[in-house]
Amino acid sequence: MEQQLFNRLKKLTAKRRPRPVEDIHRSMDIVEHVLHEADDYKLTAQVVTWALKYMKENPNLDISDAIVLGLEKFIK
């Protein structure tokens, strides 16, 4: 399961234009924070699923934006 998720994320992010390393680190910090928040509510799988759905619908969406949207789907 984890390998499938990793492969999907790798495939989705490979289509994107290269970004400066600083942007990637910033995005990963946001993703890490959101996933910790989601884990507090036992919603990690749901948040990641919705983030992937949002990225599939909009391939130009940054992973950090998608994961935030995924969390917002459940936390209001």
N, C-alpha and C positions, 0 to 999 in steps of 0.2 A: 504494500500500500504506500509506504513512504517513498519507495523508489519510483512508483508511478507518479506521485505528486511532484517529486523532484524532476522527473523527466518532463512533465507538463510545464512546470515553471521554467525549466531550461529552454524548452521549445518556444514558449511565449516570449521570453525575454530575449531570445536570439534574434527575433525579427526586428528588434528596436535599434535605433541609431546609437552609436557609442556615446557614452557620457563621461564627463570628468570623474575621476576617482572620488573626489569630495562629494559629488552628488550621489554616488552609489553608497558611500558610507552613511550619508544622511538618510537615504531611503532605508537602508538596513537597520539603522537605529530606530526609525519610526516603526518599521515592521516588527522589530523585536519588542518594542514597547506595547504595540497593539496586541501582539500575541500573548504577552504576559497579562494584559487586561482581559483578553478573551478567556484565558485559562482560569482566571479568578471566577468567572461565571460558567466554567465548563462548556465554553462555546467555541473552542479553537477550531474544530473540524468544520463547523457551520460557517465561521468567519472566513476561513480559507476557501471553502467551497464557493461562497458568494463572491469573494475577491477574484477567484478564477473566472467565474461567470462574467463579472464586470469587465475583466481584461479580455475575455473572448469577444464580448460585444463591442469593445472599444480597444483595439490592439495598441493604440498610442497612449493608453492610460498607464501612468507610472505605477509600479507595484505598491509603493507606499500609499498612493491615493486609493488604489483598489482595496487594499487591506483595511484602510480607514472606512471606506464605504461599506465593506463587509461587516465591520464592527458596528457601524451606525445602524445597520439593518436590524440588529438585535438589542442594542443599548440605546435607550432614548430618555 
